[in-house]
Amino acid sequence: MKNLNKQELLNIDGGATTISGAFITSIIKGISSIFDLGKSLGTAVRRIIGKSICPL
């Protein structure tokens, strides 16, 4: 194993970007929120077109 001097140690670039569990969870929650919004919008459009809106 080669020992590196200070200049060589300063030039090291590396490390992979890790994907954490919190990041994956936030992406999944964001996608499911978009799907829920689409479902709500679709239901509203269907009720308006079908004239099945409850009067206030």
Buried (B, 14 or more C-beta within 10 A) or exposed (E): EEEEEEEEEEEEEEEEEEEEEEEEEEEEEEEEEEEEEEEEEEEEEEEEEEEEEEEE
